[in-house]
């Protein structure tokens, strides 16, 4: 799979059409691949919950556009906010296991690369922090 403008444009167009204003593109090469690697197109206005991953770190790199990763404590207090944009001092973050966070798109056409350890597991209610 070539990671190029045409691919980013395609997944971004799908995100714009989606009611959720986001669209993921699986980058695994076979169903037996037990990793999580994906492109995620996120548009301004998409709603992602504050969540955590108790079994995995998460690497998030903005490959096009701009986004903010926002971190929280157990009481829903914002603890840190990191702006990520390609070609700047910060294009991504590595999120520790169990750290509460969410990402916000701050530019149309934003595409991020995400990677997590192990096979996909749906986020449970226990891993969503209600604001």
C-alpha positions in Angstrom: 0.0 0.0 0.0 1.4 3.3 -1.1 0.9 6.1 1.6 0.4 9.0 -0.7 -1.9 12.0 -1.4 -4.4 9.9 -3.3 -4.8 7.5 -0.4 -5.1 10.4 2.1 -7.6 12.2 -0.2 -9.7 9.0 -0.5 -10.0 8.3 3.2 -10.6 12.0 3.9 -13.5 12.0 1.4 -15.0 9.0 3.1 -14.7 10.8 6.5 -16.5 13.9 5.1 -19.4 11.7 3.9 -19.6 9.9 7.2 -22.1 11.1 9.9 -19.3 10.6 12.4 -16.9 12.8 10.4 -14.2 10.2 10.6 -13.1 7.1 8.8 -10.4 4.4 9.5 -8.4 2.5 6.9 -6.9 -0.8 8.1 -3.3 -1.1 7.1 -2.8 -4.7 8.1 -1.8 -7.0 5.2 -3.7 -10.1 6.4 -6.5 -10.9 8.9 -3.9 -13.0 10.8 -1.8 -9.9 11.5 -2.5 -9.3 15.2 -1.3 -5.7 15.3 -3.3 -2.5 15.0 -2.1 -0.2 12.3 -4.5 2.2 10.6 -4.9 5.5 9.0 -7.7 7.6 10.5 -9.2 10.6 8.7 -10.8 12.9 11.3 -12.6 16.1 10.4 -13.3 19.1 12.7 -16.5 18.4 14.7 -16.0 14.7 15.0 -16.8 13.6 18.6 -14.4 11.1 20.2 -14.8 10.2 23.9 -12.1 10.5 26.5 -10.8 7.0 26.7 -7.8 4.8 27.6 -6.1 1.6 26.5 -5.3 -0.6 29.5 -3.3 -3.2 27.5 -1.4 -1.1 24.9 0.5 2.1 24.3 -0.8 4.1 21.3 1.3 5.9 18.8 -0.4 8.7 16.9 1.3 10.6 14.1 -0.4 13.3 12.1 0.6 12.8 8.4 -1.6 15.6 7.0 -3.5 18.5 8.6 -3.4 19.2 12.3 -4.9 17.8 15.5 -4.6 18.2 19.3 -4.1 15.3 21.7 -5.7 16.2 25.0 -4.9 14.3 28.2 -7.0 14.0 31.4 -6.8 12.8 34.9 -9.3 10.4 36.6 -11.5 13.4 37.5 -11.8 14.7 33.9 -9.4 17.6 34.5 -7.4 18.4 31.4 -3.7 17.9 32.2 -2.0 18.5 28.9 -2.7 19.5 25.4 -0.4 18.8 22.5 -0.8 20.3 19.0 0.5 17.9 16.3 1.2 19.0 12.7 3.6 17.5 10.1 6.8 19.5 9.5 6.7 21.3 13.0 8.3 20.6 16.3 5.7 18.0 17.1 3.9 15.7 14.6 2.8 13.0 17.0 2.7 11.4 20.4 3.3 8.1 22.1 0.5 7.6 24.7 1.3 5.5 27.8 -0.8 2.5 28.8 -3.9 3.6 30.8 -3.6 7.3 30.1 -6.9 9.1 29.5 -6.9 11.0 26.2 -8.8 12.1 23.2 -7.9 13.6 19.8 -9.5 16.7 18.2 -9.1 17.6 14.5 -8.3 21.3 14.1 -8.0 21.3 10.3 -10.1 19.8 7.5 -8.5 16.9 5.7 -6.5 15.7 8.8 -5.2 12.2 8.5 -3.4 10.4 11.4 -1.5 7.1 11.6 -2.3 5.1 14.7 -0.6 2.0 16.0 -1.4 -0.1 19.1 -0.1 -3.4 20.5 -2.0 -6.7 19.8 -5.3 -7.5 18.2 -8.2 -5.0 18.2 -10.4 -5.0 21.3 -13.5 -2.8 21.4 -13.4 0.0 23.9 -15.5 -0.9 27.0 -17.5 1.4 29.1 -14.9 1.0 31.8 -12.4 2.6 29.4 -14.5 5.7 28.6 -14.3 8.7 31.0 -17.6 10.4 31.1 -17.2 14.2 31.1 
